[in-house]
Amino acid sequence: MYSLPQKLLAEFIGTFTVVFVAAGAICADQYLRATGQTGAGLLGSALAYGLAVAVMVTAVGHVSGAHLNPAVTIGCWVTKRLGTLQSIGYGIAQLLGSLAAAYSISAILPESAWRPVSLGAPDLASDFTRMHGMVLEAVLTFIVVFVMFASVVDDKGAFRRIAGLAIGFTVSANYLVGEPFTGAAMNPARAFGPALALNPQHWQNHGVYWIGPLFGGVLAGVIYDRLFLRNQRPA
């Protein structure tokens, strides 16, 4: 049994890794293109994000449950699978991990790599409204959290032992759909760190990346809990 500080550290490291790789891949692609080389593009960024999630869910899942995402945490909280104080602690650890990742990118990579792409911070397409952005982020996050519940929370999940792969593939697939329109954050922490490190840029639409994912996380958690986990609910 792991202590709460150990769990919080696992959430910090896991979220740091996810944001560092996901945002860093966007910066790396920008650098390659700026220097006349061929970048990995949308598919490369999707794979980087999904693989980072898959690796860290596998690495720290046994320690903290590998939420790495406030939307997952709130889904567990509303279904009473995580206490209020622990949920708050998880959220803080995730946000701090994201912020540390963003500042690390800006400190390590050349400014020509991260400045043009705003540290990989997600933002809305010019012709995409905030309402549409919230709905799309909610749908994408719903799918991620639903898979998380099915593969990690559900003791009978067919993919429990390889949950990281299932969740990572889901993130990559969703990214291919949502990135051109919202940046496909699917995670408030993914948007928070780069946006804060760029302060005051990228705050105009920041609410999209909280309202949409958190709503999607709550909806997915409640639906899976009520429909598929009736006999596994905590007392």
N, C-alpha and C positions, 0 to 999 in steps of 0.2 A: 504494500500500500504506500503510495507516494504522498508526501506532505503537500499542503497548499503552496508554500513557496516553490517547491519543485515543479508543481503543475503550472504555476504562473511563469516560471522561467522557461518551461517547455513551450508555452503559448507565445512568449516573447520571441524566443529563438525561431520557432516555426513561422510566425508571422513575418519576422525580419527576413527570413530566407525567401518566403513567397514574394514579398514586395520587392526585395532586392533583385531577384531573378526576373520577375514579370516586368518591372519598370526598367531594369537594366537591359533587358533584351530589346526593348523599344529604343533605348539610347544607343545601343550597339548597332542596331539596324540603321539608325540615323547617321552614325559615324561612318559606316561603310558606304552609304550612299553619297555622303558629302565628300568622301575621298575617292569617288569614282569607281567603287567596287560594288558588287552585287549583294544586296542585303537579303536577309531571310524573309522579310515581308510579313504579311498577315499570318501565314501558316507557321512561320518560325516563332513569332510572338505567342501564338496560341499554344504551340507545343511547349515553349518555355514556361508559360504560366501553369499549364496543366501538369507538366512534369514536376515543377517545384511543389505544387500541392500534393501530388502523389507521393513524392519522396518524403515530405515532412509529415504527412498523415501516417505513413508507414513508420517513420522514425520515432515520433512522439505520441502516437495514438495510444499506446499502452500506459503512458504517463498521465496525460491530461485529457485524452479523448480527441486531441488534435482538432479543436474547433477552428482556430486560426482565422476566425471571421465572426464579428459581432452578430451577424444574421444567424449563424448556427447556434451561438450561445443563447440568443433570445428565443430561438425555437426550443431549445432544451429547457430554458427557464419557464416559459409559458406552459410547458407540459410537465412541470414539476420534477424534472430530471436533474436540475441543478438549482442550488439555493440562491437567494438574492445576493448575498455578500460575495459568494464565489463567482456569480455571474458578473458582478461589477468588477471584481478583480480580474477576471478573464478579459473583459472589455478593455480595461486600462492597459493590461499587459500587451494586448493585440495592437492598440493604438500606439503605444510606446515603441513596440517592435517595428511598426510601419514607419514611424518618424525617424527612428535610428537608421533604417534602411535607406530612406530618402536622403538624409544628410550624408550617409556613407557614399552614396552614388555621386552626389555633388562634390564630395571631397576627393574621391578617387578618380573618377572619369574626367576627361577634358571637358571644359564648358561647351565646346563646339559639339559635343555628343549629346549633352542633356538639355542645354538651353533651348534649342529649336523645338524640342518635343516636350518642353515643360516638365522635365524629370519623369516623363512617362505618365504624368497625371491624366486620368480619364476626363473627357469633356464631351459636351454634346456637339453633334454635327450642326452646321450653321442653319440647316433647314429642319431641325428636329426640335420640337417643343419640349419644355420641362415635363409636361404631363405625359407625353409619349415616352420620354426618357424614364420617368418613374415607373410607368407600366412595363416597359421593356426590362428594366433592371429587376423589377419585382418578379416577372416571369422567369428570367434567367436564374435568379437566386432561388426561386421556388424549386426549380429543377435540381439545383445543386444540393439544397438542404433536404429535399425529398430523398435523393440518392444517399446522402449522409445518414439519414435515419434508417433507410433500408439496409445499408451495408455495415453500419457501425452500431447504431442504437438497438436495432432489432437483433435479439439473440439468435433468431432463426434465419438471419440474412444469408442468402446463398454465397455472397461475396465477402463475408465478414473477414476472412483471413487475408483477402487481397483488396480490402476496402480502399486503400490508397489509389490503386489503379482505377477503380470504378469512379471515384470522385475526380481524380485527375483527368480522365478521359471526358467526363462531363463538363469540367471547366473548359477544356480545350475546344470541345464541340460548341459550347455556348459562346465562347469568344469569337469563333468564326462567324457567328450570326450577329452578335451585338457590337463588336468593336467599331465598325464604321459609323455607328449611330451614337453610342454612348461611351465607347471605350471598354465596354463590358467589364466593369469592375466586379460586380456580383458580391461585393464585400466593402462595407464602409471603411475598413482599415486600409484597403488597397488604395482608396481615393484620398484618405485623410493625410497620410504622411507626405506624399509628394506635394499635395496642395498647400499644406502648412509650411513646408520647406521653401515654397515659392512665394510665400506671403508678400503682397496681398493679391497675387494673381490666383485665378482658378477657384475663387470662392463664390462667384456669381451663381453658378449652378450646383453648388456643393450639396444642397439639400436633396437633390435627386439621388445621390449616392448613399443617403441615409434612409430616406422615406421608402424608396423602392425596395432595396434589399431587406430592410428590417420587416417590412410588410410581407414580402415573399417568404422570409424565414419563419415568421409567426404562422402564416397560412400553411406552409408545408409541414411544420412541426405538429400543428393541431390536427390537420387532416390525417397524417400518417398515424399519429397517436390514437385518434378516435376510431379509425377504420381498421387498422392492422395491429395495434398494440394493446388491445383491450385487456388482455390477460397478463400484460407485462408492465402495467402502470405502477409507479412507485406508490407506496402507502402514504 
